[in-house]
Amino acid sequence: MSYEPLEALRRAGTPVDLLSDSERAVFSELSPDEVAVLGTIQARLSAVSAAVEGQRADSNTNVVC
């Protein structure tokens, strides 16, 4: 079984399909350890993105004057 970095990154929630062809080429050559680091970072970003998006959508609340 061959290792496919882009598929591993997709499963981790990294939007690799939004990258340019040249960027995807770089990501496709990542080692398993590099993919693991990016996956960990993606998971951490995803965990906080809902809170950040909620604050942005509700910008009239919690206003400090």
Secondary structure, DSSP 8 states (H G I E B T S, - for coil): ----HHHHHHHTT--GGGS-HHHHHHHTT--HHHHHHHHHHHHHHHHHHHHHHHHHHTTTSS---
